[in-house]
Amino acid sequence: MSQHQGHFIELHIVQSIPYANLNRDDTNSVKTVQFGGVNRTRVSSQSWKRAMRLRLQTRIGTESVRTRRLSERIERHLVEERGWPAELARRAATHTVVASSVGAEPPKKGDEGGPWSSAAMVYVPDTAVGELADLCEEHRAVLESAKVTKTLKQKDAVLPTDRVDAVLRTRNGIINLFGRMLAEVSDAKVDGAVQVAHAFSTHETDTEIDYFSAVDDVTANWGDTTGSAHMGHAEHSAGVLYRYIVVDVRDLLTNLNDDAEAARELITSFLDAALLSLPQAKKGSTAPHSIPALAHVAVREDRPVSYASAFERPVRAPRDGGHTEPSVAALDAYALAVEKLLGSNGPLHAAHASLDFKDLAGLGNRVESFETLIHGAVDAALPSGAAA
């Protein structure tokens, strides 16, 4: 295995979010959590992980696809990229998903002849669509005469299951980082190297109801009646969030067949995505595009250590207001106490970057930029050029 110093890279973030609703529940309400006896605003890890993944894909130019609509992607590729007739493309795509060990479901009643869906979500590199289309090309002659009925089963599929499943097992850097659960296909599971906690406000928060109405332009111009064209309401909140992210360097190296240089590149890009991504819910009406006020990295060998308990007692704003500064102070004090308690099991490397805070003894050396912060952590965990 490549020589490296750190098992875990941690990212601790304090970030102020203005009036927004980054992540809603099933009733369109702000997600919350009771912690320390008070109500906090919460943003789920799943929501922020998706935002991270989308930014990361843009940064490294590699995409992955999570979908149950794989047959539609294959069909569209065959029509638009390879000039297949639409009917034949749909037949080929249907036989592809039916052949897989994931299984497939026929169209719902009333949509006979529509696209089939995978029985479970698949998660594959974007290039897998082209590879499955290549497989359809190989079997085009037999697909020309193949049939599709609502009782089509795997044993009736024209394409070979083993070759379809082989494509579903493929992975790229995104999947190596975030992992994949695909129990239906043997050896397709990938243990994720990224751990993301639910973000929560460092202080007590209240949700607020925003009542809104929409003006009818014709009515406004004519002035012949009163009232709005539409009325509604939506929940929002505002606050300072604590966010915690961990990269398991050893798990990532395992997923990458011990390619340390590939791991360095992926971790560097991922930490950037973790710092600068933001869930996109209601962005059109709230534009909550803040950046972290403070980011702290720690490289550890023993085990990860969350600092969430720094905020078990909710932070209180001083007389002149503001939760960011006391949140940073609470994080700094807690980190200092934890590392004293851990003694020799403390971090191998610690540093922080912030907008304005000084003398943060518990958070390591202060650096000027997020970029410097990231490179320092990666160098500490995976020294460049290290070899077995």
Secondary structure, DSSP 8 states (H G I E B T S, - for coil): ----S-SEEEEEEEEEEEEE-SSB-TTS-B-EEEETTEEEEEE-HHHHHHHHHHHHHHHHT--EEEES-HHHHHHHHHHHHH---HHHHHHHHHHHHHHSTT-EE---TT-TTS--EESS-EEEETHHHHHHHHHHHHTHHHHHH----TT--GGG-SS-HHHHHHHHT---HHHHHH-B--TTSTT--B--SEEE--EEESS----EEEEEEE--HHHHHH-SS-S-SEEEEEEEEEEEEEEEEEEEHHHHHHHTTT-HHHHHHHHHHHHHHHHH----TTHHHH------SEEEEEEESS-----GGGGSS-----TT--SHHHHHHHHHHHHHHHHHHHGGGS-SEEEEEESS----GGG-EE-S-HHHHHHHHHHHHS-TT---
